[in-house]
Amino acid sequence: MRRVLEQLTEPEVLRRDLCYLDPPLPSCVKGRTALLGDAAHAMTPDLGRGACEALVYAVVLARALRASSEVAAALRTYDAERRAVTRRLVRTARLMNRMAHVRRLTGLRNAAMRAAVTLGGPSS
């Protein structure tokens, strides 16, 4: 495997930085504009929920728009419903990222990560 990797040249290697918003946005709504998915909550991929969360955002936004005749009110409802959940997900993903890269106490890290996976991530 190492020989294969050593033969790769720069154009064959795709590199993507991992980013998260710190501090988180105070709101994902401004006026009549709403952010969804990573635009609203960029986070490390350690929970494997990025695309899933974008779909959840869309469903919550659609439900809020259907329930209100005023767009601004619907967007406030959407924002209020998603903000706490999103912040919890971002914190959990960041913690998982830190745990995954710790170099000491790996037995404790592995047990904690197994427990987190077994118990499930933050609820939506």
C-alpha positions in Angstrom: 0.0 0.0 0.0 2.8 2.4 0.9 4.4 1.9 -2.5 1.1 2.8 -4.2 0.7 6.0 -2.2 4.3 7.0 -2.7 3.8 6.9 -6.5 0.9 9.4 -6.5 1.6 12.8 -7.8 -0.1 16.1 -6.7 -2.8 16.2 -9.4 -3.9 12.7 -8.5 -4.5 13.7 -4.8 -7.6 15.5 -3.9 -7.4 17.3 -0.6 -10.3 18.9 1.3 -9.9 20.8 4.5 -12.4 20.1 7.3 -14.1 23.2 8.6 -16.7 24.1 11.2 -18.2 27.4 12.3 -16.8 28.6 15.6 -18.6 30.4 17.0 -21.8 29.2 15.5 -24.0 31.6 13.6 -26.5 33.4 15.9 -29.2 32.5 13.4 -29.5 30.8 10.0 -32.2 33.3 9.0 -31.8 36.9 7.9 -34.8 38.7 6.5 -36.4 36.4 3.9 -33.2 34.3 3.4 -32.6 31.0 5.2 -29.5 28.9 5.2 -29.7 25.1 5.1 -27.3 22.2 5.7 -23.6 23.0 5.8 -24.2 26.6 5.0 -26.0 26.9 8.3 -23.8 24.6 10.4 -20.5 23.6 8.8 -19.1 20.8 11.0 -16.6 18.0 10.8 -18.0 14.8 9.2 -17.4 12.6 12.2 -21.1 11.9 12.8 -21.8 11.1 9.1 -24.9 13.3 9.2 -24.1 16.1 6.8 -26.4 15.2 3.9 -29.0 13.9 6.3 -29.2 17.2 8.2 -29.7 19.2 5.0 -32.7 17.0 4.3 -34.0 17.6 7.9 -33.6 21.3 7.4 -35.6 21.2 4.2 -38.4 19.3 5.8 -38.6 21.6 8.8 -38.5 24.6 6.6 -41.2 23.3 4.3 -43.4 22.4 7.4 -42.9 25.9 8.8 -43.7 27.6 5.5 -46.9 25.5 5.1 -48.0 26.3 8.6 -47.7 30.1 8.4 -49.1 32.6 5.9 -46.2 35.0 6.7 -42.8 34.0 5.4 -40.8 35.9 8.1 -42.7 34.2 10.8 -42.2 30.8 9.2 -38.5 31.4 8.9 -38.3 32.4 12.6 -40.1 29.2 13.5 -37.7 27.2 11.3 -34.7 28.8 12.8 -35.9 28.3 16.4 -36.6 24.6 15.8 -33.2 23.9 14.2 -30.8 26.1 16.1 -30.5 24.1 19.4 -30.4 20.7 17.6 -27.8 22.0 15.2 -25.5 23.4 17.9 -25.7 20.1 19.7 -24.7 18.2 16.6 -21.8 20.5 15.8 -20.5 20.2 19.4 -20.8 16.4 19.2 -19.1 16.2 15.8 -16.2 18.3 17.1 -15.9 16.2 20.2 -15.8 13.0 18.1 -13.2 14.6 15.8 -11.0 15.4 18.8 -11.5 12.0 20.3 -10.6 10.3 16.9 -7.3 12.1 16.7 -6.2 11.8 20.3 -2.8 10.0 20.6 -3.0 9.1 24.3 -5.4 7.0 26.2 -6.5 5.3 23.0 -8.3 2.5 25.0 -10.4 5.0 26.8 -11.0 6.9 23.5 -12.1 3.7 21.7 -14.5 2.7 24.5 -16.0 6.2 24.5 -16.5 6.2 20.8 -18.1 2.7 20.9 -20.4 3.9 23.6 -21.3 7.0 21.6 -22.1 4.9 18.6 -24.1 2.4 20.6 -26.2 5.1 22.4 -26.7 7.0 19.1 -25.8 10.5 18.3 -27.8 13.6 19.3 -31.5 13.4 18.6 -33.0 15.5 15.9 
